[in-house]
Amino acid sequence: MKEDPIAVIITVKNGEKTIGKCLDSVLESDWKNIEIIVVDDASTDATAGILRKYGPKIRVITNEKNMGPALSRNIAVAESKSAYLAFTDSDCLVDRYWLNELVCSFNDPGIAGAGGCQIMPDDETGFGRIISAFLDSISFASEYLRRPRAESVKTDHNPSCNVMYKKQAFLDVGGFSKTLWTAEDVDLDYRLRKNGYSLVFNPRAVVYHYRPGSLKEFAEKMFRYGLAQGVMVRKYGFFRKVHYLFAVSAVLLVLFILSFYLSLKVGFVFFLILFSVIWLYFFVFVRKVSLAFYFLRILVSLIFFWDIGFSVGIIKPDLKKLEF
C-alpha cells in the first residue's frame, strides 16, 4: 500500500491568503506517490497566479464560472488516476504524515472513508484562535467538531477538509451531490453508510484549519451550515445530533417568551438562570471571565443564524434552487 498513488484534491475560490501554504504542506508530505489536483473555482483574486508558480508539481483545473466545491471535487475525481482520493480545503495545512495515517486506516475491506482531526495553525489570527477555542468547547455537539482522542474509531461522518475515500466506493454512490454547499460531505457519508460501507476517524491524521476572521464571516458560515442541514432533514429526516439543535433552541425560545408573558420577573429569572449556566460552562472551559462572556455572544450568533438557515432549508420547496 506504501506505493499506491493518492490523489490530493483541493478546491479553491479566492484563497490567495492560504492556498500557497496549503500546497506547500501537501508537497512536504512523507507520501511521495501523489497527484495534486487543484480546482480554481472562478477565483477573482491572486489565486490563479499563485497556482501558476507551482508549475508541473500540481495539476490545475480552472472553472470559468463558480460551480461550488461539490461539483468541483467531482470534476477533479473524474480526472484523477488514483485508487484513493484525499480531500482538504484551501484554508488548511496538512501534517507531514497526514496521508500515511489516512491510508493505514483502511484495514478492513468494508471501510470506504477515513478522516482525522482539525487543529489550530500556529499563525492563526486572534479572532480565529477565539473561534477555535469556542468550537473546541462545544465539540460534543457534532462530528465536525470532534476533539482529538487516543484511538481510531468508527464514525458516521468525516468533514471534507480532512478525509480520504476509496475511489471506487466514492463512484459507487455517485460522488458529492452538486446541489449542496455545505453538507455535501455529510450527504456523501450518509449514502456510503446506507450502502453498507463503514467510515473511520483516525485522530493521528491531522490538518491545521484556519477559522473565519470575523464574527460576520462566522455568522454567514453558520447560516450556510444551517441551510444545508435543513435540506438534509428534508431528504433523510433527523439523523445527526446537530439536527436537534433547532428543536432544542426553539423550545428554549418559546419558554423564554412564555416566561416573560407570564411575568417580567419570571422571565428575567429564567433568562438569568439559563445564561448563568451556559456562562459557567464556558468559564470552566476557558477560565477567563471576559472570554466566557464573549463565547456567549458567539453562541447566540451561531444558534440565531444556524436556526434561520435551517428553517429556510426545511421549507425550501425546490431543492434545485439551492445549487451554488
LOMARMI-971430 format. One record per residue: residue in three letters; x, y, z of N, C-alpha, C in turn. Coordinates in steps of 0.02 Angstrom, whole numbers, padded with zeros to 5 digits, always signed. Layout:
N
ALAXYZXYZXYZ ...
This chain:
324
MET+00041-00060+00000+00000+00000+00000+00043+00063+00000 LYS+00106+00057+00024+00150+00115+00028+00162+00146-00040 GLU+00159+00106-00094+00172+00132-00160+00109+00153-00197 ASP+00051+00143-00166-00011+00161-00200-00014+00236-00213 PRO-00034+00257-00273-00043+00328-00286-00105+00356-00251 ILE-00099+00417-00228-00155+00451-00194-00167+00518-00229 ALA-00229+00532-00244-00247+00597-00271-00265+00643-00213 VAL-00231+00700-00208-00248+00751-00159-00286+00806-00196 ILE-00349+00815-00178-00393+00860-00215-00411+00920-00171 ILE-00399+00980-00198-00412+01042-00162-00452+01088-00207 THR-00507+01113-00184-00544+01164-00221-00531+01232-00187 VAL-00528+01283-00228-00512+01349-00201-00550+01403-00238 LYS-00576+01450-00201-00607+01510-00230-00584+01570-00189 ASN-00546+01613-00222-00519+01673-00189-00480+01655-00125 GLY-00434+01608-00132-00396+01584-00074-00324+01608-00073 GLU-00312+01669-00097-00243+01694-00102-00206+01696-00035 LYS-00243+01702+00020-00210+01708+00085-00180+01642+00109 THR-00209+01586+00089-00188+01522+00119-00170+01467+00068 ILE-00189+01474+00005-00179+01418-00042-00106+01399-00050 GLY-00061+01449-00049+00010+01434-00055+00035+01392+00003 LYS+00016+01412+00064+00037+01374+00123+00006+01304+00123 CYS-00055+01299+00098-00088+01234+00093-00048+01187+00047 LEU-00032+01212-00013+00004+01171-00061+00074+01153-00038 ASP+00108+01201-00005+00175+01186+00021+00172+01129+00071 SER+00121+01128+00113+00116+01075+00162+00103+01007+00129 VAL+00062+01006+00076+00049+00943+00041+00113+00919+00006 LEU+00151+00964-00024+00212+00945-00058+00266+00920-00011 GLU+00260+00937+00053+00308+00912+00103+00287+00845+00133 SER+00235+00816+00105+00208+00754+00132+00259+00697+00128 ASP+00257+00654+00178+00301+00595+00179+00281+00544+00125 TRP+00219+00549+00102+00194+00504+00049+00210+00536-00019 LYS+00256+00507-00056+00281+00539-00117+00242+00524-00180 ASN+00206+00467-00181+00170+00448-00241+00101+00480-00241 ILE+00098+00545-00255+00035+00581-00253+00026+00623-00316 GLU-00037+00632-00335-00054+00679-00387-00097+00734-00354 ILE-00074+00795-00360-00108+00852-00329-00151+00887-00381 ILE-00216+00887-00370-00263+00918-00417-00298+00976-00381 VAL-00289+01035-00409-00321+01095-00380-00373+01121-00429 VAL-00433+01131-00404-00486+01160-00446-00495+01233-00424 ASP-00478+01279-00470-00488+01350-00458-00559+01367-00480 ASP-00602+01378-00430-00673+01387-00443-00690+01460-00457 ALA-00664+01484-00515-00678+01552-00539-00655+01605-00490 SER-00594+01599-00464-00567+01649-00419-00556+01715-00454 THR-00566+01769-00417-00556+01836-00445-00499+01873-00411 ASP-00463+01840-00365-00407+01871-00331-00342+01845-00362 ALA-00288+01841-00323-00223+01820-00349-00213+01745-00348 THR-00265+01706-00336-00258+01634-00330-00227+01603-00393 ALA-00252+01621-00451-00227+01590-00514-00152+01601-00522 GLY-00128+01661-00507-00057+01675-00512-00016+01634-00464 ILE-00041+01625-00403-00006+01583-00354-00001+01511-00378 LEU-00055+01485-00406-00056+01416-00430-00006+01406-00488 ARG+00001+01457-00531+00047+01450-00588+00120+01442-00565 LYS+00136+01469-00507+00205+01465-00482+00226+01393-00466 TYR+00177+01349-00457+00194+01280-00439+00208+01237-00500 GLY+00194+01263-00559+00211+01229-00621+00186+01158-00624 PRO+00230+01111-00646+00209+01041-00654+00200+01002-00589 LYS+00214+01033-00532+00206+00998-00468+00133+00984-00453 ILE+00088+01025-00482+00017+01017-00470-00020+01019-00536 ARG-00080+00992-00537-00124+00998-00595-00180+01046-00577 VAL-00191+01096-00619-00242+01146-00605-00299+01140-00655 ILE-00359+01136-00629-00420+01138-00669-00455+01204-00653 THR-00470+01243-00704-00500+01309-00693-00572+01310-00716 ASN-00617+01326-00670-00687+01334-00687-00699+01406-00711 GLU-00730+01412-00768-00743+01479-00795-00797+01515-00754 LYS-00843+01477-00725-00893+01506-00680-00895+01465-00616 ASN-00918+01497-00563-00920+01465-00497-00967+01405-00498 MET-00940+01346-00481-00979+01284-00480-00989+01256-00410 GLY-00954+01285-00360-00960+01259-00292-00911+01202-00280 PRO-00895+01188-00217-00845+01137-00202-00866+01066-00219 ALA-00930+01049-00214-00952+00980-00227-00940+00961-00300 LEU-00967+01000-00346-00958+00985-00417-00885+00991-00437 SER-00849+01039-00409-00778+01048-00424-00739+00986-00404 ARG-00754+00958-00345-00720+00897-00324-00736+00839-00370 ASN-00799+00834-00390-00817+00779-00436-00779+00785-00502 ILE-00769+00846-00526-00731+00857-00588-00659+00832-00579 ALA-00629+00848-00521-00561+00826-00507-00557+00751-00502 VAL-00606+00720-00470-00606+00647-00463-00608+00614-00531 ALA-00647+00641-00577-00652+00613-00645-00585+00616-00681 GLU-00543+00664-00663-00478+00672-00695-00422+00635-00659 SER-00436+00609-00600-00383+00576-00560-00371+00505-00585 LYS-00311+00481-00570-00291+00414-00591-00279+00368-00531 SER-00293+00392-00471-00276+00356-00410-00335+00318-00381 ALA-00320+00265-00344-00372+00225-00312-00396+00255-00246 TYR-00356+00303-00219-00375+00336-00157-00381+00411-00170 LEU-00433+00441-00141-00447+00512-00150-00443+00547-00083 ALA-00395+00592-00075-00388+00631-00013-00412+00702-00027 PHE-00453+00728+00018-00480+00795+00010-00458+00839+00070 THR-00439+00900+00054-00430+00950+00106-00451+01017+00076 ASP-00455+01069+00118-00478+01134+00095-00419+01181+00086 SER-00431+01234+00048-00378+01282+00034-00358+01323+00095 ASP-00399+01322+00148-00381+01357+00209-00356+01309+00263 CYS-00327+01253+00240-00298+01204+00285-00225+01190+00268 LEU-00187+01173+00318-00119+01146+00309-00122+01073+00332 VAL-00085+01029+00298-00088+00959+00317-00023+00938+00351 ASP-00029+00893+00398+00029+00865+00433+00071+00823+00384 ARG+00135+00820+00398+00181+00783+00354+00158+00710+00345 TYR+00131+00680+00397+00111+00609+00394+00036+00601+00385 TRP+00002+00652+00364-00071+00652+00355-00093+00594+00310 LEU-00064+00589+00251-00085+00537+00204-00068+00467+00230 ASN-00011+00460+00261+00007+00394+00290-00046+00370+00339 GLU-00067+00416+00383-00116+00397+00434-00184+00382+00404 LEU-00205+00419+00353-00269+00405+00322-00268+00338+00286 VAL-00216+00325+00248-00212+00262+00210-00211+00201+00257 CYS-00174+00206+00311-00169+00148+00356-00235+00134+00392 SER-00282+00180+00388-00348+00170+00419-00391+00121+00380 PHE-00373+00107+00317-00412+00061+00276-00389-00010+00288 ASN-00399-00034+00350-00375-00100+00369-00431-00153+00365 ASP-00487-00133+00335-00543-00179+00326-00574-00164+00258 PRO-00591-00216+00219-00617-00203+00152-00684-00165+00152 GLY-00719-00164+00208-00783-00130+00211-00777-00056+00225 ILE-00716-00032+00239-00706+00039+00254-00699+00078+00189 ALA-00742+00129+00181-00741+00169+00120-00708+00237+00130 GLY-00707+00262+00192-00680+00328+00205-00647+00333+00273 ALA-00597+00377+00277-00562+00389+00340-00547+00463+00346 GLY-00553+00489+00407-00540+00560+00419-00501+00569+00483 GLY-00488+00632+00500-00448+00645+00559-00464+00711+00592 CYS-00417+00737+00631-00426+00796+00674-00415+00861+00636 GLN-00446+00914+00662-00433+00983+00641-00403+01020+00701 ILE-00344+01048+00690-00308+01083+00743-00293+01154+00720 MET-00287+01200+00767-00273+01270+00752-00202+01279+00727 PRO-00191+01315+00671-00123+01329+00648-00087+01376+00695 ASP-00020+01374+00695+00019+01416+00739+00010+01490+00725 ASP-00002+01507+00660-00009+01578+00641-00081+01599+00632 GLU-00126+01566+00667-00197+01584+00664-00207+01656+00690 THR-00257+01690+00664-00273+01758+00686-00301+01757+00757 GLY-00303+01817+00788-00330+01821+00855-00402+01798+00859 PHE-00444+01821+00813-00514+01800+00814-00520+01726+00797 GLY-00477+01703+00751-00478+01632+00733-00462+01588+00793 ARG-00416+01612+00835-00399+01574+00896-00459+01570+00943 ILE-00496+01625+00948-00556+01625+00991-00607+01576+00964 ILE-00618+01578+00897-00667+01532+00866-00645+01459+00875 SER-00580+01446+00867-00555+01378+00877-00568+01353+00947 ALA-00555+01397+00997-00568+01378+01066-00642+01368+01079 PHE-00683+01412+01049-00756+01405+01058-00781+01339+01028 LEU-00759+01324+00968-00781+01261+00936-00758+01201+00976 ASP-00698+01206+01004-00674+01152+01046-00719+01142+01107 SER-00745+01197+01134-00787+01193+01194-00854+01161+01180 ILE-00878+01163+01117-00943+01132+01101-00934+01071+01056 SER-00876+01040+01060-00860+00984+01015-00907+00924+01024 PHE-00941+00920+01081-00987+00865+01093-01048+00867+01047 ALA-01059+00924+01014-01121+00934+00976-01118+00907+00905 SER-01059+00892+00879-01055+00873+00808-00991+00836+00793 GLU-00994+00790+00744-00934+00754+00721-00884+00802+00691 TYR-00908+00857+00662-00864+00907+00631-00817+00937+00682 LEU-00839+00941+00744-00800+00974+00796-00764+00924+00841 ARG-00757+00863+00818-00731+00809+00861-00662+00827+00889 ARG-00654+00817+00953-00589+00830+00986-00543+00770+00977 PRO-00476+00781+00979-00429+00725+00974-00440+00673+01028 ARG-00427+00611+01011-00433+00557+01059-00376+00508+01047 ALA-00371+00457+01087-00313+00413+01084-00316+00363+01027 GLU-00375+00337+01011-00379+00282+00965-00425+00296+00906 SER-00417+00256+00854-00461+00261+00796-00528+00229+00813 VAL-00582+00258+00786-00648+00231+00799-00690+00237+00736 LYS-00743+00197+00732-00790+00204+00677-00831+00267+00689 THR-00853+00298+00635-00890+00361+00641-00944+00364+00588 ASP-00990+00411+00596-01042+00421+00546-01022+00473+00493 HIS-00972+00515+00509-00955+00569+00463-00885+00596+00475 ASN-00851+00612+00420-00787+00647+00422-00792+00709+00377 PRO-00775+00769+00402-00779+00829+00362-00732+00826+00302 SER-00751+00859+00247-00712+00855+00185-00647+00893+00188 CYS-00633+00931+00241-00569+00964+00248-00514+00915+00269 ASN-00533+00855+00290-00485+00805+00313-00515+00736+00304 VAL-00512+00710+00243-00543+00645+00230-00512+00611+00169 MET-00515+00546+00169-00493+00506+00112-00546+00453+00098 TYR-00559+00440+00033-00606+00388+00013-00573+00341-00037 LYS-00597+00279-00036-00581+00235-00092-00619+00261-00153 LYS-00584+00268-00208-00615+00298-00266-00675+00258-00290 GLN-00669+00192-00289-00724+00150-00314-00787+00158-00272 ALA-00778+00161-00206-00836+00171-00162-00866+00240-00174 PHE-00824+00290-00182-00847+00358-00197-00890+00359-00260 LEU-00866+00325-00312-00903+00323-00375-00966+00281-00370 ASP-00964+00228-00329-01021+00183-00322-01084+00221-00299 VAL-01074+00272-00257-01132+00308-00230-01144+00375-00266 GLY-01106+00387-00319-01118+00446-00360-01080+00508-00341 GLY-01031+00503-00296-00990+00560-00276-01030+00612-00237 PHE-01004+00674-00236-01037+00728-00200-01099+00752-00237 SER-01150+00771-00199-01210+00799-00229-01197+00872-00247 LYS-01205+00889-00311-01190+00957-00334-01242+01008-00310 THR-01297+00986-00282-01349+01032-00260-01338+01056-00188 LEU-01280+01038-00158-01269+01055-00088-01203+01094-00079 TRP-01206+01144-00036-01147+01178-00012-01170+01222+00047 THR-01154+01204+00106-01110+01149+00127-01151+01085+00137 ALA-01122+01038+00176-01154+00974+00194-01151+00923+00137 GLU-01117+00939+00082-01108+00888+00030-01069+00828+00057 ASP-01025+00840+00106-00988+00785+00136-01032+00743+00183 VAL-01077+00776+00219-01125+00740+00262-01169+00695+00219 ASP-01193+00722+00164-01236+00685+00118-01199+00624+00089 LEU-01137+00634+00068-01098+00579+00040-01087+00524+00092 ASP-01068+00543+00153-01056+00492+00205-01120+00455+00223 TYR-01176+00490+00223-01240+00458+00237-01255+00404+00184 ARG-01244+00421+00121-01257+00373+00067-01209+00314+00069 LEU-01147+00328+00086-01098+00273+00092-01120+00224+00146 ARG-01140+00250+00204-01161+00206+00259-01225+00167+00241 LYS-01271+00200+00205-01332+00166+00185-01319+00112+00133 ASN-01262+00117+00100-01243+00065+00051-01197+00013+00082 GLY-01192+00012+00148-01156-00042+00183-01083-00029+00197 TYR-01058+00030+00179-00988+00046+00193-00979+00073+00264 SER-00917+00070+00289-00901+00098+00354-00853+00157+00346 LEU-00853+00201+00397-00809+00259+00399-00769+00258+00464 VAL-00707+00282+00461-00663+00280+00519-00635+00349+00534 PHE-00629+00365+00598-00596+00427+00620-00530+00408+00651 ASN-00475+00435+00623-00408+00422+00648-00379+00488+00676 PRO-00372+00494+00742-00350+00558+00772-00279+00577+00753 ARG-00241+00530+00726-00171+00546+00708-00165+00577+00638 ALA-00221+00577+00601-00222+00610+00535-00242+00682+00546 VAL-00195+00728+00542-00205+00796+00566-00201+00847+00509 VAL-00249+00894+00509-00243+00955+00468-00250+01015+00515 TYR-00220+01070+00494-00222+01132+00533-00268+01181+00495 HIS-00325+01196+00526-00379+01230+00491-00386+01302+00515 TYR-00380+01350+00468-00393+01420+00483-00469+01431+00489 ARG-00488+01472+00537-00558+01486+00550-00578+01554+00523 PRO-00643+01570+00522-00665+01636+00498-00629+01693+00535 GLY-00618+01747+00499-00579+01802+00526-00619+01855+00562 SER-00686+01848+00563-00728+01897+00597-00794+01864+00617 LEU-00830+01897+00662-00894+01871+00683-00944+01870+00625 LYS-00938+01919+00580-00982+01921+00522-00970+01860+00477 GLU-00908+01844+00463-00892+01785+00423-00917+01721+00457 PHE-00909+01718+00522-00932+01660+00561-01008+01653+00555 ALA-01044+01709+00563-01117+01708+00559-01140+01685+00490 GLU-01107+01709+00437-01125+01689+00369-01115+01614+00359 LYS-01060+01589+00387-01046+01517+00381-01098+01476+00419 MET-01119+01500+00477-01169+01464+00516-01236+01463+00479 PHE-01253+01517+00445-01314+01517+00405-01311+01464+00350 ARG-01255+01460+00315-01248+01410+00262-01251+01339+00290 TYR-01218+01329+00348-01221+01263+00380-01292+01244+00398 GLY-01328+01291+00429-01397+01278+00448-01441+01264+00387 LEU-01431+01303+00334-01469+01293+00273-01460+01223+00246 ALA-01398+01202+00241-01383+01135+00214-01410+01080+00259 GLN-01406+01089+00325-01432+01038+00370-01508+01034+00366 GLY-01541+01090+00353-01613+01088+00342-01630+01046+00281 VAL-01590+01053+00228-01600+01013+00168-01589+00939+00183 MET-01539+00924+00225-01525+00855+00244-01587+00824+00278 VAL-01617+00862+00323-01676+00836+00359-01734+00827+00310 ARG-01742+00872+00262-01794+00863+00211-01784+00798+00172 LYS-01722+00782+00158-01707+00723+00118-01710+00658+00157 TYR-01682+00659+00218-01672+00596+00254-01704+00594+00323 GLY-01731+00649+00347-01756+00652+00416-01700+00668+00464 PHE-01714+00670+00529-01664+00686+00580-01617+00627+00588 PHE-01552+00637+00578-01506+00581+00587-01439+00603+00618 ARG-01432+00667+00636-01371+00691+00669-01390+00729+00733 LYS-01343+00729+00780-01355+00766+00843-01369+00839+00829 VAL-01332+00867+00782-01339+00939+00769-01408+00957+00742 HIS-01443+00908+00711-01510+00921+00685-01559+00939+00740 TYR-01545+00917+00801-01590+00931+00856-01576+01000+00888 LEU-01523+01033+00864-01508+01100+00889-01567+01147+00878 PHE-01597+01144+00819-01653+01188+00803-01711+01174+00851 ALA-01727+01111+00861-01783+01093+00904-01771+01117+00976 VAL-01711+01105+01002-01695+01124+01071-01697+01201+01079 SER-01665+01236+01032-01663+01309+01037-01733+01339+01028 ALA-01774+01308+00985-01842+01332+00975-01883+01324+01040 VAL-01876+01268+01074-01911+01256+01137-01889+01308+01189 LEU-01823+01320+01193-01797+01368+01241-01824+01438+01226 LEU-01829+01455+01161-01854+01521+01143-01928+01528+01163 VAL-01967+01475+01151-02038+01476+01170-02045+01484+01245 LEU-02005+01446+01283-02007+01451+01356-01987+01521+01379 PHE-01937+01548+01345-01913+01615+01362-01968+01667+01352 ILE-02000+01665+01293-02054+01712+01278-02113+01702+01325 LEU-02130+01637+01338-02186+01622+01382-02173+01647+01453 SER-02112+01641+01476-02096+01662+01544-02105+01737+01551 PHE-02087+01776+01499-02097+01848+01503-02172+01866+01496 TYR-02208+01825+01459-02280+01836+01452-02315+01827+01519 LEU-02293+01776+01556-02323+01762+01621-02304+01816+01672 SER-02241+01837+01670-02217+01886+01719-02148+01910+01699 LEU-02138+01975+01703-02071+02002+01688-02020+01973+01737 LYS-02041+01964+01799-01996+01937+01849-01977+01866+01833 VAL-02027+01825+01814-02014+01755+01796-01969+01752+01735 GLY-01983+01795+01686-01942+01797+01625-01870+01815+01640 PHE-01861+01865+01682-01793+01886+01699-01756+01830+01735 VAL-01790+01796+01781-01759+01741+01818-01740+01684+01771 PHE-01786+01667+01726-01772+01614+01677-01710+01633+01635 PHE-01710+01696+01611-01654+01721+01571-01588+01716+01610 LEU-01590+01738+01673-01531+01739+01715-01504+01669+01728 ILE-01550+01622+01743-01528+01553+01756-01498+01521+01694 LEU-01532+01529+01638-01509+01498+01576-01440+01523+01557 PHE-01432+01589+01555-01368+01617+01533-01313+01607+01585 SER-01332+01603+01649-01282+01590+01700-01254+01520+01694 VAL-01297+01471+01681-01275+01402+01673-01228+01396+01613 ILE-01248+01427+01557-01206+01423+01497-01140+01459+01507 TRP-01144+01520+01538-01082+01557+01551-01036+01517+01597 LEU-01063+01485+01648-01022+01446+01695-00988+01388+01658 TYR-01023+01357+01612-00992+01303+01573-00932+01330+01534 PHE-00941+01386+01501-00886+01415+01462-00829+01437+01508 PHE-00847+01465+01566-00795+01488+01612-00752+01429+01636 VAL-00784+01373+01652-00747+01314+01674-00700+01290+01618 PHE-00722+01300+01556-00682+01277+01498-00623+01323+01486 VAL-00633+01390+01489-00580+01437+01470-00546+01472+01528 ARG-00579+01473+01587-00550+01503+01648-00538+01578+01641 LYS-00576+01612+01598-00571+01684+01590-00641+01714+01588 VAL-00655+01762+01632-00722+01790+01638-00744+01823+01573 SER-00702+01867+01546-00721+01904+01486-00728+01858+01426 LEU-00684+01809+01420-00688+01763+01363-00751+01719+01367 ALA-00771+01701+01427-00833+01662+01435-00893+01703+01412 PHE-00893+01768+01427-00947+01811+01402-00945+01817+01326 TYR-00885+01820+01298-00879+01825+01225-00902+01760+01192 PHE-00888+01704+01224-00913+01639+01199-00989+01639+01198 LEU-01020+01670+01248-01093+01675+01249-01118+01713+01188 ARG-01084+01767+01171-01103+01807+01113-01096+01766+01049 ILE-01042+01728+01044-01032+01686+00985-01086+01633+00981 LEU-01103+01603+01038-01154+01551+01039-01221+01578+01016 VAL-01240+01637+01039-01303+01668+01018-01303+01679+00943 SER-01247+01703+00916-01241+01713+00844-01247+01648+00806 LEU-01213+01596+00831-01215+01530+00799-01287+01505+00796 ILE-01321+01503+00853-01388+01475+00856-01437+01516+00813 PHE-01432+01582+00818-01478+01626+00781-01473+01615+00706 PHE-01412+01619+00679-01404+01614+00607-01411+01542+00582 TRP-01389+01494+00624-01397+01423+00605-01472+01407+00600 ASP-01510+01430+00649-01582+01415+00651-01619+01448+00592 ILE-01599+01509+00574-01630+01541+00516-01615+01500+00453 GLY-01552+01482+00444-01534+01441+00386-01570+01374+00386 PHE-01573+01342+00444-01606+01277+00450-01680+01283+00430 SER-01713+01336+00453-01783+01347+00436-01793+01354+00361 VAL-01749+01393+00329-01753+01403+00257-01743+01336+00221 GLY-01693+01297+00244-01680+01232+00213-01738+01183+00220 ILE-01772+01187+00277-01829+01143+00290-01888+01159+00244 ILE-01902+01223+00234-01963+01242+00198-01951+01256+00124 LYS-01888+01253+00102-01873+01268+00032-01911+01220-00013 PRO-01954+01244-00058-01996+01199-00097-01958+01164-00154 ASP-01904+01194-00179-01869+01166-00237-01796+01158-00221 LEU-01773+01096-00212-01705+01083-00194-01656+01109-00245 LYS-01675+01109-00310-01630+01131-00363-01610+01204-00354 LYS-01653+01243-00323-01638+01314-00313-01583+01325-00261 LEU-01561+01272-00228-01508+01278-00179-01440+01265-00209 GLU-01435+01257-00275-01371+01247-00308-01330+01310-00302 PHE-01263+01301-00296-01218+01358-00288-01168+01359-00345 
